[in-house]
Amino acid sequence: MEARQWQDGYPDSQRGRLGILGAGHIGPVVARLALGAGYPVDIAASGDPEDIALITELIVPGARPRWASDAAADADIVVLAMPLHRFLDVDPGLLSGKLVVDAMNYWPASDGRLPLFEDPVSEDGAFEDGTGASSSEIVARRLAGSRVVKALNHIGYHELEDQARPAGAKDRKAAGVAGDDPGAVEAIARLVDQIGYDPARVGGLAAGRILQPGGPVFGVTLNLPEFERVVQEHARSLT
């Protein structure tokens, strides 16, 4: 099966197939939310899909366990939900031309120290603000043939599932979305909305640093006005 060809290269309101690479914590949660929103979902771990077939049937009924290469090939949207150190083993060619959600975080305590993500800088020595790259900018640089959007990483996986709400709910929370490609950002904003969150567009991948560990919205759940206020206050603190 091949991924469908979308108008302008982006998924529209019709729900395309998600390929989720990572079957640990966040991957199954995103899979369940997406299935509940009407998306077909493939999920893959690092090895043989038979190894996760039973657990997938039990905790993500309706998702198809696949080889990672097949899940990526057939997907309209690929979600990277693996530990960041395992991302370094992924062949960038598998994701070439794909719309990719980076839902990963850099955790040295569990990933170990990864030189690529330690105070990374651009090829000319620095990023715009001189503070080094966000982890997603490094991911995007490695996936040069993909359109990368940062999303679904800053809310704990338990909360991500428990606090999903339909559009218009008074207690609906916001989830940040960052990316350098406006069409890709809008496509993932639609996904975020459909799985139960108000999308908060924070800017490009560099601005996505606010969603990382240590950022002011990481690990907290806020409604959209609260989220936007925190982002604005953080931006003012940097000037």
C-alpha positions as CSV (number, residue, x, y, z in Angstrom):
1,M,0.0,0.0,0.0
2,E,1.2,3.5,-0.8
3,A,0.4,6.7,1.1
4,R,-2.2,8.7,-0.8
5,Q,-1.2,11.8,-2.7
6,W,-2.7,14.8,-1.0
7,Q,-3.5,18.1,-2.6
8,D,-0.5,20.4,-2.2
9,G,1.3,17.6,-0.4
10,Y,-0.5,17.8,2.9
11,P,-3.3,15.8,4.5
12,D,-6.7,17.6,4.4
13,S,-9.6,17.1,6.7
14,Q,-9.9,13.5,5.5
15,R,-8.1,11.3,8.0
16,G,-5.0,9.8,6.5
17,R,-3.0,6.9,7.9
18,L,-0.7,7.4,10.9
19,G,2.5,5.4,11.2
20,I,3.7,5.6,14.8
21,L,7.3,4.6,15.3
22,G,7.6,3.7,19.0
23,A,5.4,1.3,21.0
24,G,6.5,2.3,24.6
25,H,4.6,5.0,26.4
26,I,3.6,7.9,24.2
27,G,3.1,5.8,21.0
28,P,0.2,3.7,22.2
29,V,-1.5,6.8,23.7
30,V,-1.3,8.7,20.4
31,A,-2.5,5.6,18.6
32,R,-5.6,5.2,20.8
33,L,-6.5,8.9,20.5
34,A,-6.0,8.8,16.7
35,L,-8.1,5.6,16.4
36,G,-10.8,7.3,18.4
37,A,-10.7,10.2,16.1
38,G,-11.2,8.0,13.0
39,Y,-7.6,7.7,11.8
40,P,-6.2,4.3,10.6
41,V,-3.1,3.6,12.6
42,D,0.0,1.4,12.1
43,I,2.4,1.1,15.0
44,A,6.0,-0.2,15.0
45,A,8.7,-1.0,17.5
46,S,12.3,-1.5,16.7
47,G,12.0,-5.1,15.6
48,D,9.6,-7.8,14.4
49,P,5.9,-6.8,14.5
50,E,5.1,-10.2,15.8
51,D,6.8,-9.3,19.0
52,I,4.2,-6.6,19.7
53,A,1.2,-8.2,18.1
54,L,-0.4,-9.4,21.4
55,I,0.3,-6.3,23.4
56,T,-1.0,-4.2,20.5
57,E,-4.2,-6.2,20.4
58,L,-4.7,-5.7,24.1
59,I,-3.8,-2.0,24.5
60,V,-4.3,-0.5,21.1
61,P,-7.1,-2.6,19.5
62,G,-7.6,-1.6,15.9
63,A,-3.9,-0.6,15.3
64,R,-1.8,-2.7,13.0
65,P,1.6,-3.9,14.2
66,R,4.1,-3.4,11.4
67,W,7.7,-3.3,10.5
68,A,8.9,0.2,11.0
69,S,9.9,0.5,7.3
70,D,6.4,-0.6,6.2
71,A,4.6,1.7,8.7
72,A,6.6,4.7,7.5
73,A,6.1,3.8,3.8
74,D,2.3,3.5,4.1
75,A,1.8,6.5,6.3
76,D,0.5,9.9,5.5
77,I,1.8,11.2,8.8
78,V,4.7,9.6,10.7
79,V,4.9,10.1,14.4
80,L,8.3,9.6,16.0
81,A,7.5,8.4,19.5
82,M,10.7,6.5,20.3
83,P,13.4,7.3,22.8
84,L,15.7,9.9,21.1
85,H,18.7,7.7,21.2
86,R,16.9,5.1,19.0
87,F,16.1,7.9,16.5
88,L,19.8,7.9,15.6
89,D,19.4,4.4,14.3
90,V,16.6,5.3,11.9
91,D,17.5,5.5,8.2
92,P,16.5,9.1,7.1
93,G,15.7,7.7,3.7
94,L,12.7,5.8,5.2
95,L,11.1,9.2,6.0
96,S,12.0,11.1,2.9
97,G,9.1,13.1,1.6
98,K,7.0,12.4,4.7
99,L,5.2,14.7,7.1
100,V,6.9,13.8,10.4
101,V,5.7,14.6,13.9
102,D,8.6,14.8,16.4
103,A,7.1,13.8,19.7
104,M,10.5,12.9,21.2
105,N,12.4,14.6,24.1
106,Y,16.1,14.6,24.9
107,W,16.5,12.9,28.3
108,P,20.2,12.4,29.1
109,A,19.3,10.4,32.2
110,S,17.7,7.7,30.0
111,D,19.1,8.4,26.5
112,G,22.7,8.9,27.8
113,R,24.6,11.9,26.6
114,L,24.1,12.3,22.8
115,P,26.8,14.6,21.3
116,L,24.5,15.6,18.5
117,F,22.0,17.1,21.0
118,E,24.5,18.6,23.4
119,D,24.6,22.4,22.9
120,P,24.0,21.9,19.1
121,V,24.8,24.7,16.8
122,S,24.2,25.3,13.1
123,E,26.7,24.8,10.4
124,D,27.8,28.4,10.5
125,G,28.3,28.3,14.2
126,A,25.1,29.6,15.8
127,F,21.4,29.8,15.5
128,E,19.5,33.1,15.3
129,D,19.5,33.8,19.0
130,G,22.9,32.3,19.7
131,T,21.5,29.8,22.1
132,G,21.9,26.7,20.0
133,A,19.3,24.6,18.2
134,S,16.2,23.0,19.6
135,S,16.2,19.2,19.5
136,S,13.7,19.3,16.7
137,E,15.9,21.4,14.5
138,I,18.6,18.7,14.9
139,V,16.0,16.1,14.0
140,A,14.9,18.1,11.0
141,R,18.5,18.6,9.9
142,R,19.0,14.8,9.9
143,L,15.7,14.3,8.1
144,A,16.4,16.8,5.4
145,G,14.0,15.2,3.0
146,S,11.1,15.4,5.4
147,R,8.8,18.1,6.7
148,V,9.2,18.0,10.5
149,V,6.7,19.4,13.1
150,K,7.2,19.4,16.8
151,A,4.1,18.3,18.7
152,L,2.7,15.9,21.3
153,N,5.9,15.9,23.4
154,H,5.2,18.4,26.2
155,I,2.2,16.8,27.9
156,G,2.8,13.6,30.0
157,Y,1.5,10.5,28.3
158,H,-1.1,9.8,31.0
159,E,-2.4,13.3,30.9
160,L,-2.4,13.4,27.1
161,E,-5.0,10.6,27.1
162,D,-6.9,11.6,30.2
163,Q,-7.3,15.3,29.3
164,A,-8.3,15.0,25.7
165,R,-11.7,16.7,25.1
166,P,-14.0,17.4,22.2
167,A,-13.9,20.8,20.5
168,G,-15.8,23.4,22.5
169,A,-15.4,21.7,25.8
170,K,-14.9,24.3,28.6
171,D,-12.0,22.3,30.1
172,R,-10.2,21.6,26.8
173,K,-6.5,22.1,27.0
174,A,-3.9,23.3,24.4
175,A,-1.1,21.4,22.8
176,G,1.8,23.2,21.2
177,V,2.8,22.9,17.5
178,A,6.0,24.2,16.0
179,G,7.4,24.0,12.5
180,D,9.1,25.8,9.7
181,D,6.7,24.7,7.0
182,P,3.3,26.5,7.3
183,G,1.4,23.8,5.4
184,A,2.9,21.0,7.6
185,V,2.1,23.0,10.8
186,E,-1.5,23.4,9.7
187,A,-1.8,19.7,8.9
188,I,-0.5,18.7,12.3
189,A,-2.7,21.4,14.0
190,R,-5.7,19.6,12.5
191,L,-4.5,16.3,13.9
192,V,-4.0,17.8,17.3
193,D,-7.5,19.3,17.2
194,Q,-9.1,16.1,16.1
195,I,-7.5,14.0,18.9
196,G,-8.8,16.4,21.6
197,Y,-6.6,19.5,22.0
198,D,-6.7,23.2,20.9
199,P,-3.5,23.6,18.8
200,A,-1.2,26.4,19.9
201,R,1.0,27.4,17.1
202,V,4.2,28.7,18.7
203,G,6.3,29.5,15.6
204,G,9.1,27.7,13.9
205,L,11.2,24.8,15.1
206,A,13.5,27.2,16.9
207,A,10.6,28.5,18.9
208,G,9.7,24.9,19.6
209,R,12.4,25.1,22.3
210,I,9.6,26.3,24.6
211,L,8.0,22.8,24.3
212,Q,11.2,21.0,25.4
213,P,12.2,19.8,28.9
214,G,13.0,23.0,30.9
215,G,10.6,25.1,28.8
216,P,7.8,27.0,30.5
217,V,5.0,24.8,29.1
218,F,6.7,21.5,29.4
219,G,4.9,19.0,31.8
220,V,1.9,21.3,32.4
221,T,-1.5,21.3,30.9
222,L,-3.0,24.8,30.1
223,N,-6.0,26.0,28.2
224,L,-5.3,28.0,25.1
225,P,-5.4,31.5,26.6
226,E,-3.2,30.4,29.5
227,F,-0.8,28.7,27.0
228,E,-0.6,31.8,24.8
229,R,0.0,34.0,27.8
230,V,2.9,31.9,29.1
231,V,4.5,31.9,25.6
232,Q,4.2,35.6,25.4
233,E,5.6,36.2,28.8
234,H,8.5,33.9,28.0
235,A,9.2,35.7,24.8
236,R,9.3,39.1,26.7
237,S,11.7,37.6,29.2
238,L,14.2,37.0,26.4
239,T,14.2,40.5,25.1
